[in-house]
Amino acid sequence: MKEQLEQLQMEALEEIKQASTQKSLNDVRIKYLGKKGPMTEVLRGMGKLSAEERPVIGELANTVRTSIQTTLDARIEEVKAIELEEKLKAETLDVTLPGRTSAPGHSHLLQQIIDEMEDLFVGLGYTIAEGPEVETDLYNFEMLNLPKDHPARDMQDSFYITEETLLRTHTSPVQARTMLEANGKPIRIICPGKVYRRDEDDATHSHQFMQIEGLVVDESISMADLKGTLEVFVKQLFGEAREIRLRPSFFPFTEPSVEVDISCFKCGGKGCNVCKGTGWIEILGGGMVHPHVLEMAGYDSSKVSGFAFGIGVERMAMLKHGVDDIRHFYTNDLRFIEQF
Ligand code: PHE
């Protein structure tokens, strides 16, 4: 029996040495120390031994068992370490690779123009107003003196959603909304925002673009106030040397109405390709708020008056930076965007 045990120990230790994975080591454990293994077998035969032999063999059996157990445990630790080492090797990071940098972004050119305008007008005592992009026919047209079937609606081909709702064709509905909310009180607001028209997209037209609306309502507001305000704005955006010129025009919600030109910033008025030889560039529409529009919004047009204007943001940006195609603003080509 003694030889049997010693033989077992030898075989087990040898197998442990050969095993190189945690799984095969576990198999060795089950094979030698498991309930159905040879150790159990040997111990079961102890009953047949003499009283002197029994403790001797018992002690030897324990030693063999412990020796297998500890060798096994030690080897498992070794194998674990080797396996970890291999795993780490397989997953090595090349720390010499250059890192990925994320450059800080900046506002889009159109937003920069809006920010600049907001700063200027807030400095003049205006507040910033907002309105919905999905607008009702009432605010987009009727409250602005454009009743149903008015021919001037043709100037603003529209995206209708239902008979009575559409994507706003200009920021002017915010005029009507602000006046109703102000409840007869004076107003100084600008409202930047997106507007939509059913245009064929080309270099100067887009079905979606941006406007900045301005509205002032108070006692004794005159055309001179409109002109003075626009002069300040034009000099801010295009430089001190710019002059403005008002030409008669028509909008149903202003009377009189004007188109506003600035003296060409490229040639200074002599005539060039930017101003198409005229020395002047058209930049916005405006006028004195139509008395009927004031009345519809609850003002007494014999006591108060107002002016309003609408600036095309893309047009400002194109003029200021010599951008030749409006579509550059929306296609997100970084080569374009990063120039501003
Ligand atoms: N809403 C007009 C347009 O989009 C511009 C405008 C605004 C004209 C305010 C007069 C007063 O064409």
Boltz pocket constraint, residues with backbone or C-beta under 6 A from the ligand:
constraints:
  - pocket:
      binder: B
      contacts: [[A, 169], [A, 170], [A, 171], [A, 172], [A, 214], [A, 251], [A, 254], [A, 285], [A, 286], [A, 287], [A, 308], [A, 309], [A, 310]]
      max_distance: 6.0
